[in-house]
Amino acid sequence: MARKHVEEVRSREGEPELAVRLGREELLIRNRYQVASMLNDFLIGLWFLLGSIAFLWQAWQEAGVWLFILGSAQLLVRPLIRLSHRFHLKSVPPGRWEM
């Protein structure tokens, strides 16, 4: 069985990357915030599509309403992802932050 290993590395431009190693293979996620934002947008679209389909049948309308509520709540996550990207905290080595 392949061992999983996850670490944060820096790209040539100094941007943080997430490296996931599975045996000899390595998956690099270049910008975690962009990936999180795209995944969030995909899920929002999925919830609204499934909610719309559920409204085609009377028995599934309540489930459709809950899917719309879930998609609407997830719309609030979008600006939180952008804010966390803007305000990403980095560790400062000792001695560099002292006055």
Disulfide bonds with the S-S distance in Angstrom:
none
